[in-house]
Amino acid sequence: MNILSIQSHVAYGHAGNASAVFPMQRLGHEVWPVHTVQFSNHTGYGSWRGQVFDASLIDDCVAGIAERDVLDRCDGVLSGYMGAPATGEAILRAVERVRAANPKAAYACDPVIGDVGRGVFVRPGVPEFMRERAVPAADLVTPNHFELDCLTGRASTSLAEAKAAVRALHGLGPRVVLVTSLLTDETPADSLDALASDGEHVWLARSPKLPVSLNGAGDAIAAMFFVHWLETGSPAAALGRAMSSVYGLLKRTADAGSREILLIAAQNEIVAPTWPIAVVAV
């Protein structure tokens, strides 16, 4: 498959495209990365250097790809951190252009807004853009627990409430929803949940909680879930494969005491996870 991935990028470490591109390539797919920013490192370090690119760069890069007469071979578009509504509008223009060339192409939106404990960390206007423009345009969305509640205006403290919020998110447009980093009253203290839904069925994957919180993990799972779903058509299969791979990557990272996810050193976890995570219907 061919995936157009429009996200931020870092030179050192793994976040945005630097976290999403390699797993998709390791799974055997061609990736056409377009960077919305180029930073020295992810912002979690507290200081960084680099530039936020003008949204017109996305239009220019996609136009150049179109000039190669290959957009009809693009199977999907993946977007992550947008930075500003103008960047988001350029991404949606790219999606429209790809869909015009290949109506079967899917759009996966990782609606990056914030996280539990940190709150909203994107610029003003981005949460509203995600809710009103990006999510309705997407075939698949991958919010974390905080973003699920933010997008739906709900507080999901129980599994039943989380499922209701997922239904509400489907109501905005997406066919498939993946919720990561889910903690409800039913989640054991030593575990972390993820939900996948196709609008009719919901599946849960529960993994052991690890003593790490890494930038880039969400970007990696969104990318792997997307390509596994495109391959299989099954949210349940995509959930099991992506969660198993990410858990393996994070466990190897935690065992090594690394601040950056060991995407390269532990790459076998992407294709042959050591610790399979079970998926159950809920």
C-alpha positions as CSV (number, residue, x, y, z in Angstrom):
1,M,0.0,0.0,0.0
2,N,0.9,3.7,-0.3
3,I,0.2,6.0,2.6
4,L,0.5,9.8,2.5
5,S,1.5,10.8,6.1
6,I,1.2,14.5,6.9
7,Q,2.6,15.2,10.4
8,S,5.3,17.0,12.4
9,H,8.9,15.6,12.3
10,V,11.9,15.6,14.6
11,A,15.5,15.0,13.8
12,Y,16.4,13.4,17.1
13,G,14.2,10.8,18.6
14,H,10.7,9.7,17.6
15,A,7.5,11.8,17.3
16,G,5.1,12.6,14.5
17,N,6.4,11.2,11.2
18,A,9.6,10.2,12.9
19,S,7.5,7.7,14.9
20,A,4.8,6.9,12.4
21,V,6.6,6.3,9.1
22,F,9.0,3.6,10.0
23,P,6.4,1.2,11.5
24,M,4.4,1.4,8.3
25,Q,7.5,0.8,6.2
26,R,8.5,-2.1,8.4
27,L,5.1,-3.6,7.8
28,G,5.8,-3.5,4.1
29,H,4.2,-0.3,2.9
30,E,5.4,2.7,1.0
31,V,5.0,6.0,2.9
32,W,5.0,9.5,1.4
33,P,5.9,11.7,4.4
34,V,5.1,15.4,4.3
35,H,6.4,17.3,7.4
36,T,4.4,20.1,8.9
37,V,7.3,21.1,11.2
38,Q,10.9,20.2,11.4
39,F,12.2,20.3,15.0
40,S,15.5,19.2,16.5
41,N,13.6,17.0,19.1
42,H,10.1,16.6,20.5
43,T,8.9,19.4,22.7
44,G,8.7,17.3,25.8
45,Y,12.3,18.1,26.5
46,G,11.3,21.7,27.2
47,S,13.6,23.2,24.6
48,W,13.9,22.6,20.9
49,R,15.0,24.3,17.7
50,G,13.5,24.3,14.2
51,Q,10.6,25.7,12.2
52,V,6.9,25.4,11.8
53,F,6.3,25.2,8.1
54,D,3.7,27.3,6.3
55,A,0.6,25.4,5.4
56,S,1.3,26.1,1.7
57,L,4.1,23.6,1.9
58,I,1.5,20.8,2.2
59,D,-0.3,22.1,-0.9
60,D,3.0,22.3,-2.8
61,C,4.2,18.8,-1.9
62,V,0.9,17.2,-2.7
63,A,0.8,19.0,-6.0
64,G,4.3,17.7,-6.8
65,I,3.2,14.2,-6.0
66,A,0.1,14.6,-8.2
67,E,2.4,15.7,-11.0
68,R,4.0,12.2,-10.8
69,D,0.5,10.8,-11.7
70,V,0.5,8.5,-8.6
71,L,-2.3,9.9,-6.4
72,D,-4.6,7.2,-7.8
73,R,-2.3,4.7,-6.1
74,C,-2.5,6.4,-2.7
75,D,-4.5,4.0,-0.4
76,G,-4.7,6.3,2.6
77,V,-3.9,9.6,4.2
78,L,-2.7,9.8,7.8
79,S,-2.6,13.1,9.8
80,G,-1.4,13.8,13.3
81,Y,-0.5,17.0,15.2
82,M,-1.7,19.9,13.1
83,G,-0.4,23.0,15.0
84,A,-2.9,25.4,13.6
85,P,-6.3,25.4,11.8
86,A,-4.6,26.6,8.6
87,T,-2.4,23.5,8.6
88,G,-5.5,21.4,9.1
89,E,-7.3,23.0,6.1
90,A,-4.3,22.2,3.9
91,I,-4.4,18.6,5.1
92,L,-8.1,18.4,4.3
93,R,-7.3,19.8,0.8
94,A,-4.8,17.0,0.4
95,V,-7.4,14.4,1.5
96,E,-9.9,15.8,-1.1
97,R,-7.2,15.6,-3.8
98,V,-6.4,12.0,-3.0
99,R,-10.0,11.0,-2.8
100,A,-10.6,12.6,-6.2
101,A,-7.9,10.5,-7.7
102,N,-8.8,7.3,-5.7
103,P,-12.3,7.3,-4.2
104,K,-11.4,4.2,-2.2
105,A,-8.6,6.0,-0.3
106,A,-9.3,6.3,3.4
107,Y,-8.4,9.2,5.7
108,A,-7.2,8.5,9.3
109,C,-7.1,11.4,11.7
110,D,-5.2,11.3,15.0
111,P,-7.0,14.3,16.6
112,V,-4.2,15.5,18.7
113,I,-5.6,18.0,21.3
114,G,-4.2,17.1,24.7
115,D,-3.9,14.5,27.4
116,V,-4.9,13.6,30.9
117,G,-2.7,15.6,33.4
118,R,-1.6,18.1,30.7
119,G,-4.9,19.3,29.5
120,V,-5.2,21.0,26.1
121,F,-1.7,21.7,24.6
122,V,-2.5,22.7,21.1
123,R,-3.1,26.3,19.8
124,P,-6.5,28.0,20.2
125,G,-8.9,27.0,17.4
126,V,-7.4,23.6,16.9
127,P,-9.8,21.6,19.2
128,E,-12.7,23.3,17.4
129,F,-11.2,22.5,14.0
130,M,-10.8,18.9,15.0
131,R,-14.4,18.6,16.1
132,E,-16.0,20.5,13.3
133,R,-13.8,19.8,10.3
134,A,-11.2,17.1,10.6
135,V,-13.1,14.4,12.5
136,P,-16.2,14.6,10.3
137,A,-14.0,14.3,7.2
138,A,-12.2,11.2,8.6
139,D,-12.9,7.5,8.0
140,L,-11.0,6.6,11.1
141,V,-10.0,8.5,14.2
142,T,-7.6,7.6,17.0
143,P,-8.2,9.9,20.0
144,N,-6.8,9.2,23.5
145,H,-9.2,9.2,26.5
146,F,-8.8,12.9,27.1
147,E,-9.5,13.7,23.4
148,L,-12.5,11.4,23.3
149,D,-14.1,13.3,26.1
150,C,-13.0,16.7,24.6
151,L,-14.5,15.9,21.2
152,T,-17.8,14.6,22.5
153,G,-18.3,16.9,25.4
154,R,-18.6,14.0,27.8
155,A,-16.9,12.6,30.9
156,S,-16.4,8.9,30.4
157,T,-15.4,7.4,33.8
158,S,-17.0,4.0,33.2
159,L,-16.7,1.5,30.3
160,A,-20.4,2.1,29.5
161,E,-19.8,5.9,29.4
162,A,-16.7,5.4,27.2
163,K,-18.7,3.3,24.8
164,A,-21.4,5.9,24.7
165,A,-18.8,8.6,23.9
166,V,-17.5,6.4,21.1
167,R,-21.0,6.2,19.7
168,A,-21.3,9.9,19.8
169,L,-17.9,10.2,18.0
170,H,-19.2,7.9,15.3
171,G,-22.1,10.4,15.0
172,L,-19.7,13.0,13.8
173,G,-18.8,10.9,10.8
174,P,-15.9,8.4,11.3
175,R,-16.6,4.8,10.4
176,V,-13.9,3.4,12.8
177,V,-12.8,4.7,16.2
178,L,-9.7,3.7,18.2
179,V,-9.5,5.0,21.7
180,T,-6.0,4.8,23.3
181,S,-4.8,5.3,26.9
182,L,-8.3,4.6,28.3
183,L,-8.7,4.5,32.1
184,T,-12.1,3.8,33.5
185,D,-13.5,2.6,36.8
186,E,-13.2,-0.9,35.5
187,T,-9.6,-0.7,34.4
188,P,-7.3,-2.4,36.9
189,A,-4.7,-0.2,38.6
190,D,-1.9,-2.1,36.9
191,S,-3.4,-2.0,33.4
192,L,-4.3,0.3,30.5
193,D,-7.2,-0.1,28.1
194,A,-7.9,0.6,24.4
195,L,-11.2,0.4,22.5
196,A,-11.9,-0.1,18.9
197,S,-15.3,0.3,17.3
198,D,-16.9,0.0,13.8
199,G,-20.1,1.6,15.0
200,E,-21.9,-1.7,15.6
201,H,-19.3,-3.7,17.7
202,V,-16.8,-2.6,20.3
203,W,-13.6,-4.5,21.2
204,L,-11.3,-4.0,24.2
205,A,-7.6,-4.6,24.5
206,R,-6.0,-4.5,28.0
207,S,-2.3,-4.3,28.4
208,P,-0.1,-4.1,31.5
209,K,0.8,-0.6,32.5
210,L,4.5,0.3,32.1
211,P,6.5,2.9,34.0
212,V,7.0,5.0,30.9
213,S,5.1,7.9,29.2
214,L,6.7,8.5,25.9
215,N,6.2,11.1,23.1
216,G,5.6,9.3,19.8
217,A,3.8,6.2,21.2
218,G,0.4,7.5,20.1
219,D,1.8,8.4,16.6
220,A,3.1,4.8,16.2
221,I,-0.1,3.1,17.3
222,A,-2.3,5.3,15.1
223,A,-0.1,4.4,12.1
224,M,0.0,0.7,12.8
225,F,-3.7,0.5,13.5
226,F,-4.5,2.3,10.3
227,V,-2.5,0.1,8.0
228,H,-3.6,-3.1,9.8
229,W,-7.2,-2.0,9.3
230,L,-6.6,-1.2,5.7
231,E,-5.1,-4.6,5.2
232,T,-7.7,-6.6,7.1
233,G,-10.9,-4.5,7.2
234,S,-11.2,-5.6,10.9
235,P,-10.9,-3.1,13.7
236,A,-10.6,-6.1,16.1
237,A,-7.6,-7.5,14.2
238,A,-6.0,-4.1,13.8
239,L,-6.4,-3.4,17.6
240,G,-4.8,-6.7,18.6
241,R,-1.9,-6.3,16.2
242,A,-1.2,-2.6,16.9
243,M,-1.5,-3.0,20.7
244,S,0.7,-6.0,20.8
245,S,3.4,-4.2,18.8
246,V,3.2,-1.0,20.8
247,Y,3.3,-2.8,24.1
248,G,6.4,-4.7,23.0
249,L,8.1,-1.5,21.9
250,L,7.3,0.2,25.2
251,K,8.3,-2.7,27.3
252,R,11.7,-2.9,25.5
253,T,12.0,0.8,26.0
254,A,11.2,0.7,29.7
255,D,13.6,-2.2,30.3
256,A,16.3,-0.2,28.6
257,G,15.5,2.9,30.6
258,S,15.3,5.0,27.4
259,R,13.6,8.4,27.2
260,E,13.0,7.8,23.5
261,I,10.9,4.8,22.2
262,L,13.3,2.1,20.8
263,L,11.6,2.1,17.4
264,I,14.7,0.9,15.6
265,A,16.4,-1.4,18.2
266,A,13.1,-3.1,19.0
267,Q,11.7,-3.1,15.5
268,N,11.0,-6.8,15.4
269,E,8.1,-6.1,17.8
270,I,6.4,-4.3,14.9
271,V,6.2,-7.4,12.8
272,A,6.4,-10.2,15.4
273,P,5.3,-9.0,18.8
274,T,6.7,-10.9,21.8
275,W,3.8,-10.2,24.1
276,P,0.4,-10.7,22.3
277,I,-2.4,-8.6,23.7
278,A,-5.8,-10.3,23.8
279,V,-8.9,-8.6,22.3
280,V,-12.4,-9.2,23.6
281,A,-15.8,-7.9,22.5
282,V,-17.5,-5.7,25.1
